[in-house]
Amino acid sequence: MVAPEVLEQCQRIIDYRFENLQLLDEALTHASSSPNRRSSNERLEFLGDAVLGLIICQKGYEQFPEWLEGQLTILKSSVVSRKTCAEVSNKLGLTDLIHVGPGMDKPGRLPSSLAAGVFESVVGAIYLDGGFEAAGKFILQHMQPWVDHYADGEHQMNFKSMLQQYAQREYGCTPTYEVLAEEGPDHKKTFRIRVNMQGQFYEGTQGRTKKEAEQEAARLALLSLGALDAAGEMIVEPTLPSHNHDNQPTP
């Protein structure tokens, strides 16, 4: 059981008062200090991860109406990452409050995954205690700077440039972009575009401008090639495809 003074300190840190303090106690109880995993923070961590992802997805959807789903996916992966959650937890001081078992409470012994887990557990506890609005307020209070930082440009990936460099390095070719369709009136056209690399076609995608559609088509090609991870970062040593792509056009 977590000490009452620790529970009080945590509530001050997160600026939220619990109706059910048992939820916070559970959120701060690591499996190493619990008689069974059922009473540890692992279930709350699972729930908190889902709530966190939903809040950030909704925020991205509302804040960036011009972004395609691929861009929103990368935003979520970048912001709702174990690394980001751990940094937020450490900055808030939540990591220092979690109750761990003997042998884990020595300086420098706590893994970074523990820091991320306690943040997600607290999110889950707030959600169960105060609902979606309370959880969203807490999440955005601490995650909004990460959303803005991503959107400001440092993490806006130029997938066309990344694909060109990859294609030239691995295949000695330059990818081209084929317009599959142009739809709608002149003032509101949409473009469907796919990547062609030496006769190998990749999944087509749609955008409100050619530039937007080409960026998303390049991202999909990089994913198909195994050269890009879910967060939009290039894999240092990409796994090359073991078979050729179908040469038939992708609708």
C-alpha positions as CSV (number, residue, x, y, z in Angstrom):
1,M,0.0,0.0,0.0
2,V,1.3,3.5,-0.9
3,A,1.8,5.8,2.0
4,P,-0.9,8.5,2.5
5,E,1.6,11.3,2.3
6,V,2.7,10.0,-1.1
7,L,-0.8,9.9,-2.4
8,E,-1.3,13.5,-1.2
9,Q,1.9,14.6,-2.9
10,C,0.9,12.9,-6.1
11,Q,-2.5,14.7,-6.1
12,R,-0.7,18.0,-5.7
13,I,1.7,17.2,-8.6
14,I,-1.0,16.2,-11.0
15,D,-3.5,18.9,-9.8
16,Y,-6.3,16.5,-9.5
17,R,-8.2,15.3,-6.4
18,F,-9.4,11.7,-6.4
19,E,-12.9,10.7,-5.2
20,N,-11.6,7.1,-5.0
21,L,-8.0,7.2,-3.6
22,Q,-7.8,3.4,-4.1
23,L,-7.4,4.1,-7.8
24,L,-4.4,6.3,-7.3
25,D,-2.9,3.8,-4.8
26,E,-3.2,1.1,-7.5
27,A,-1.7,3.5,-10.1
28,L,1.4,4.0,-8.0
29,T,1.9,0.3,-7.1
30,H,4.4,-1.5,-9.2
31,A,4.1,-5.3,-9.7
32,S,7.3,-5.9,-7.8
33,S,5.7,-4.6,-4.6
34,S,2.3,-6.1,-5.1
35,P,1.2,-9.6,-3.7
36,N,-0.3,-10.2,-7.2
37,R,-0.3,-8.6,-10.6
38,R,-4.0,-8.0,-10.4
39,S,-3.5,-5.4,-7.7
40,S,-0.6,-3.7,-9.4
41,N,-0.8,-0.8,-11.9
42,E,-0.5,-3.0,-15.0
43,R,-4.2,-3.0,-15.8
44,L,-4.4,0.8,-15.3
45,E,-1.4,1.2,-17.5
46,F,-3.2,-0.8,-20.3
47,L,-6.3,1.4,-19.9
48,G,-4.3,4.6,-19.7
49,D,-2.4,3.9,-22.9
50,A,-5.7,3.6,-24.8
51,V,-7.1,6.8,-23.3
52,L,-3.9,8.6,-24.0
53,G,-3.9,7.5,-27.6
54,L,-7.6,8.5,-28.1
55,I,-7.1,12.0,-26.6
56,I,-4.0,12.7,-28.8
57,C,-5.8,11.3,-31.9
58,Q,-8.8,13.6,-31.3
59,K,-6.5,16.6,-30.6
60,G,-4.6,15.9,-33.9
61,Y,-7.9,15.5,-35.8
62,E,-9.2,18.8,-34.5
63,Q,-6.0,20.8,-34.6
64,F,-4.8,19.8,-38.0
65,P,-7.9,19.4,-40.3
66,E,-5.7,19.4,-43.4
67,W,-3.6,16.4,-42.3
68,L,-4.2,12.9,-43.8
69,E,-4.5,9.9,-41.6
70,G,-0.9,9.0,-42.3
71,Q,0.3,12.2,-40.8
72,L,-2.1,11.9,-37.8
73,T,-0.8,8.3,-37.3
74,I,2.8,9.6,-37.1
75,L,1.8,12.4,-34.7
76,K,0.2,9.8,-32.4
77,S,3.2,7.5,-32.6
78,S,5.6,10.3,-31.9
79,V,3.7,11.9,-29.0
80,V,2.3,8.8,-27.4
81,S,5.6,7.0,-27.2
82,R,7.2,5.3,-24.2
83,K,10.0,7.8,-24.4
84,T,7.7,10.8,-24.3
85,C,5.6,9.4,-21.5
86,A,8.8,8.6,-19.5
87,E,10.0,12.2,-20.0
88,V,6.7,13.7,-18.9
89,S,6.6,11.3,-15.9
90,N,10.1,12.3,-14.8
91,K,9.5,16.0,-15.3
92,L,6.3,15.8,-13.1
93,G,8.1,13.7,-10.5
94,L,5.7,10.8,-10.8
95,T,8.5,8.3,-11.3
96,D,9.8,9.0,-7.8
97,L,6.5,8.2,-6.2
98,I,5.8,4.7,-7.5
99,H,6.0,2.0,-4.9
100,V,8.5,-0.7,-6.0
101,G,9.6,-3.9,-4.4
102,P,12.9,-4.7,-2.6
103,G,15.9,-4.4,-4.9
104,M,14.3,-2.0,-7.3
105,D,14.4,1.0,-5.0
106,K,18.1,1.7,-5.4
107,P,19.3,4.8,-7.3
108,G,19.7,4.1,-11.0
109,R,18.0,0.8,-10.9
110,L,14.6,1.9,-12.2
111,P,14.1,1.2,-15.9
112,S,12.7,4.0,-18.2
113,S,9.7,1.8,-19.0
114,L,8.6,2.1,-15.4
115,A,8.4,5.9,-15.7
116,A,6.2,5.6,-18.8
117,G,4.1,3.0,-17.2
118,V,3.3,5.1,-14.1
119,F,2.2,8.1,-16.3
120,E,-0.1,5.9,-18.3
121,S,-1.4,4.3,-15.0
122,V,-2.2,7.7,-13.6
123,V,-4.1,8.6,-16.8
124,G,-6.1,5.4,-16.4
125,A,-6.9,6.2,-12.8
126,I,-8.0,9.8,-13.6
127,Y,-10.2,8.5,-16.4
128,L,-12.0,6.0,-14.1
129,D,-12.3,8.5,-11.3
130,G,-13.3,11.6,-13.2
131,G,-14.2,10.6,-16.7
132,F,-13.0,11.4,-20.2
133,E,-13.0,15.2,-19.7
134,A,-10.8,15.1,-16.6
135,A,-8.4,12.7,-18.3
136,G,-8.2,14.8,-21.4
137,K,-7.5,18.0,-19.4
138,F,-4.6,16.3,-17.6
139,I,-3.2,14.7,-20.8
140,L,-3.3,17.9,-22.9
141,Q,-1.9,20.0,-20.0
142,H,1.3,18.0,-20.3
143,M,1.3,16.6,-23.8
144,Q,0.2,19.7,-25.8
145,P,3.8,21.1,-26.0
146,W,4.8,17.8,-27.6
147,V,2.0,18.1,-30.1
148,D,3.0,21.7,-31.0
149,H,6.7,20.8,-31.1
150,Y,6.0,18.0,-33.7
151,A,3.8,20.4,-35.7
152,D,6.3,23.2,-35.7
153,G,8.5,21.6,-38.3
154,E,11.3,19.6,-36.6
155,H,9.3,16.4,-36.9
156,Q,7.5,17.1,-40.1
157,M,9.0,14.4,-42.3
158,N,9.8,15.0,-45.9
159,F,8.9,11.6,-47.1
160,K,9.6,12.3,-50.8
161,S,13.2,13.3,-49.9
162,M,13.6,10.2,-47.6
163,L,12.3,7.9,-50.3
164,Q,14.5,9.4,-53.0
165,Q,17.6,9.0,-50.8
166,Y,16.6,5.5,-49.9
167,A,15.9,4.5,-53.5
168,Q,19.1,5.9,-54.9
169,R,21.2,4.2,-52.1
170,E,19.5,0.8,-52.2
171,Y,18.4,0.5,-55.9
172,G,20.3,3.2,-57.8
173,C,17.0,4.7,-59.1
174,T,14.8,7.7,-58.6
175,P,11.1,7.1,-57.8
176,T,8.5,8.7,-59.9
177,Y,4.9,9.7,-59.0
178,E,2.0,8.8,-61.2
179,V,-1.4,10.6,-61.0
180,L,-4.1,7.9,-61.1
181,A,-7.0,10.2,-60.9
182,E,-8.0,13.9,-60.6
183,E,-11.5,14.4,-59.2
184,G,-13.8,17.3,-58.3
185,P,-14.2,20.8,-59.6
186,D,-11.1,23.0,-60.2
187,H,-11.5,24.9,-56.9
188,K,-11.8,21.6,-54.9
189,K,-9.8,19.0,-56.7
190,T,-8.4,15.8,-55.1
191,F,-5.5,13.8,-56.6
192,R,-4.8,10.1,-56.3
193,I,-1.2,9.3,-56.7
194,R,1.1,6.3,-56.4
195,V,4.9,5.7,-56.4
196,N,6.6,3.9,-59.3
197,M,10.1,2.5,-58.8
198,Q,11.5,0.7,-61.8
199,G,8.1,-0.6,-62.7
200,Q,7.3,-1.6,-59.1
201,F,4.1,0.1,-58.0
202,Y,3.2,1.0,-54.4
203,E,-0.1,1.7,-52.7
204,G,-1.9,4.8,-54.1
205,T,-3.3,7.5,-51.9
206,Q,-5.4,10.6,-52.2
207,G,-4.7,14.3,-51.3
208,R,-6.2,17.7,-51.8
209,T,-3.0,18.8,-53.6
210,K,-0.4,16.8,-55.6
211,K,2.2,17.7,-53.0
212,E,0.1,16.3,-50.2
213,A,-0.7,13.1,-52.0
214,E,2.9,12.6,-53.1
215,Q,4.2,12.9,-49.6
216,E,1.7,10.3,-48.3
217,A,2.4,8.0,-51.3
218,A,6.1,8.2,-50.5
219,R,5.4,7.4,-46.8
220,L,3.4,4.3,-47.8
221,A,6.2,3.2,-50.1
222,L,8.8,3.5,-47.4
223,L,6.6,1.5,-45.0
224,S,6.1,-1.2,-47.7
225,L,9.9,-1.4,-48.2
226,G,10.5,-1.8,-44.5
227,A,12.5,1.4,-44.4
228,L,10.2,3.4,-42.0
229,D,9.0,2.7,-38.5
230,A,5.6,3.6,-37.1
231,A,6.8,6.9,-35.8
232,G,7.9,8.1,-39.2
233,E,11.7,7.5,-38.5
234,M,13.9,5.9,-41.0
235,I,15.2,2.5,-39.9
236,V,19.0,2.6,-40.0
237,E,19.5,-0.8,-41.6
238,P,16.2,-1.4,-43.4
239,T,15.0,-4.8,-44.2
240,L,14.8,-5.2,-47.9
241,P,11.7,-6.9,-49.3
242,S,12.2,-10.6,-50.0
243,H,9.9,-10.5,-53.0
244,N,9.0,-8.2,-55.8
245,H,5.9,-6.1,-55.6
246,D,3.1,-6.9,-58.0
247,N,3.7,-4.9,-61.2
248,Q,0.0,-4.5,-61.7
249,P,-1.4,-1.0,-60.9
250,T,-2.7,-0.5,-57.4
251,P,-6.2,1.0,-57.5
